[in-house]
Every structure is written in structure tokens, then in C-alpha cells.
Amino acid sequence: MVAEPRLSAQTLKVLAIAISSPQEELSGAWIARATKLQSGTLYPILMRLEKAGWLMSRWEDGDPRELGRPRRRLYRITGLGSKKAKAAFDELAPAVPSAFAWA
Amino acid sequence: MGMNLMSVVGAILLAAAGILIADDCKAWSPRLASRLLHRAVRRLAPDQRQRYQEEWEAHLNDIPGVIGKLVFALSLQRASRMMADGRWEMLSREREMLTAALRREKEFSEFLLKSSTEGIVVFDREFRITLWNPGMERVTGMTVDCILGQRIFDVLPYLVGTIGEAAIRTTLDGRETSLYDQRYPIAESRRDGIYDSFFSPLYSRGYLVGGIGFMRERMVGSAVRASLGHNP
């Protein structure tokens, strides 16, 4: 059984970005820009969220030779992730109402 | 006037040096960033490396500036330390420790084999020699390079038909044999030696895999005993 990810401020930032566009697939670079998180913080979070089943990822379509660059890994929030994130934000909302105005 | 000229020249030289350094940094930074990325990837568990190699390369590719790329690659060092599977790291450390212990043990065994004044020979079930220590080299005058893999009876033909051959063959029946004061005419060392020899079967995981023989030269002792009239 995979442990639930620790909901640090940085993890919540990632979840907020993911939940704000649930149908969209986001690359690591895009999430890093949006959250302003360094790769050293971002990728461990992405890995933990993916392991917990809150995020899912896949390679973007296309051959790297045709794209002329390495393929991006695209992340999307799962149903479970969405539910868990909403619950976490609901819990936090009364304390910090303006910080996570995602909904 | 002179001071002004020197200032201008100094400024030009500084600017030129700056341009050169900037060019150099520009040329080297992609390589440095790539090296840092590889280093971070190597820290991950083997089944994760390919994925993150490609994913991080794509991310690196999306960063426009040289400094940004370097900061990203440096930051990956922290990421990989946090992402490395603790169990994998522990296994790696354990494997390193075990390898070091095995190496020390092997070195110690080799040290013992090399230091032994006794000749030590190991052979497999086909009587092919798999170990021939310096003691055997001294006894026989034959070096390990031309001995390994050869049948012991081809290397030491004077054993054939003697109690020595019987003793060696008996090891493959799982029995130990000790021979005392055996005289062997060893042509290669030009020594007509008298030896005590001990042969034992060798087992690996319960299976008989060959035999080991120890040869101890007895020339001095035998000569003394003979002169004292105690020759057995």
C-alpha cells in the first residue's frame, strides 16, 4: 500500500495547478514555471503524487526525431487526486481563504 | 593623458577577456548541464533512469537561458537524492560492502597461497589444474602460466603408475590421502625431491568438484634422519 503524500505548501501548489485544468496534460517544465518550483522540489513531488495515484503521466505523442527534441512527460490529475486535493483545500480554506482559491 | 590611454587600453582588454570568458561559458555550459543531468539520473533506481533521463532532457530543452539550464541541472541533484529509492540505495551500499569484503577475502586467500612454502595444487574432476601456487612453481620449476588447464598427470608424468597417482585419483572418490617421504624426480627443477603430500577432495555446495594437494619438501629432514639411521 502506497503512503499518502505529505501535503506541504509546495505539494499543494502542484495540486492547485493540476486541479485548475483537470483535462489538460501538463509537462514538468510547464508546472515548474506555473508553480515557480525548482526541479529539485518539483520532481520528487510529482513522483510521490504519481506513486500515490493522485497524478498520472504519459509520454507525449510523436517521435523525438520528428519532434527534434526529447519527448515531454505529460501529467494529469486523476479522479482520486482530484478528490483528495479538493478535500485538502476544503480543510485549509477556512484558514487561508485567499491562498487556494482554485474552485 | 597617459593615464587616460592606459584606462582605455585596460577597459578594452577587460572587455575582450569578458567576451572570451562568456564565449567559453556558453560553449561549455550545455555540456556541464548535460553531465549534471546524467549524474542525477544515475542516482535513481535502474528502472527509473530511462524515464527521467528523457523527461529531464525535455525539461532542460524547454529552458531558454544558459544559466537557467545550469540551475535546473544543479537542482536535479537534490531531486534525485530525494527520489532515489531508499531500498535501492541500501542494496547498492550493501553490495559495495559485500564486494569489498569479498575482495579483501580473495586478496587474503591469494596472500596465503602465495606466501605458503608448501606447494598447493587444485584440480577439477577431469584432473585439470585450476590453481598452482608459487610454492608449486618452486618445487617443480614450472610456472603457473603454462600449467593452468592442463591435466596434472601430463604436467607431472612421473606420478603415473605410482602411489601418487592413486592418491590423486582417490580424492575424486571423496577420500583423503597422506603420503610421506615420497621421492619424485622433478626434471624441470632438476631436483630429485622427497616430499610429504596430502590430497583432499574439494566440495562446493555439497558437490565434489575436484581435489587439492599440498606438497611439502622433506629433503633436509630426510637427509638428517638418514644420517642418523632413522630412515622410515
Boltz contact constraints between the chains, C-beta under 6 A:
constraints:
  - contact:
      token1: [A, 28]
      token2: [B, 59]
      max_distance: 6.0
  - contact:
      token1: [A, 29]
      token2: [B, 59]
      max_distance: 6.0
  - contact:
      token1: [A, 29]
      token2: [B, 62]
      max_distance: 6.0
  - contact:
      token1: [A, 38]
      token2: [B, 75]
      max_distance: 6.0
  - contact:
      token1: [A, 39]
      token2: [B, 72]
      max_distance: 6.0
  - contact:
      token1: [A, 39]
      token2: [B, 75]
      max_distance: 6.0
  - contact:
      token1: [A, 39]
      token2: [B, 76]
      max_distance: 6.0
  - contact:
      token1: [A, 39]
      token2: [B, 79]
      max_distance: 6.0
  - contact:
      token1: [A, 40]
      token2: [B, 75]
      max_distance: 6.0
  - contact:
      token1: [A, 40]
      token2: [B, 78]
      max_distance: 6.0
  - contact:
      token1: [A, 40]
      token2: [B, 79]
      max_distance: 6.0
  - contact:
      token1: [A, 43]
      token2: [B, 79]
      max_distance: 6.0
  - contact:
      token1: [A, 44]
      token2: [B, 79]
      max_distance: 6.0
  - contact:
      token1: [A, 44]
      token2: [B, 82]
      max_distance: 6.0
  - contact:
      token1: [A, 44]
      token2: [B, 83]
      max_distance: 6.0
  - contact:
      token1: [A, 47]
      token2: [B, 83]
      max_distance: 6.0
  - contact:
      token1: [A, 69]
      token2: [B, 61]
      max_distance: 6.0
  - contact:
      token1: [A, 70]
      token2: [B, 54]
      max_distance: 6.0
  - contact:
      token1: [A, 70]
      token2: [B, 57]
      max_distance: 6.0
  - contact:
      token1: [A, 70]
      token2: [B, 58]
      max_distance: 6.0
  - contact:
      token1: [A, 72]
      token2: [B, 58]
      max_distance: 6.0
  - contact:
      token1: [A, 73]
      token2: [B, 55]
      max_distance: 6.0
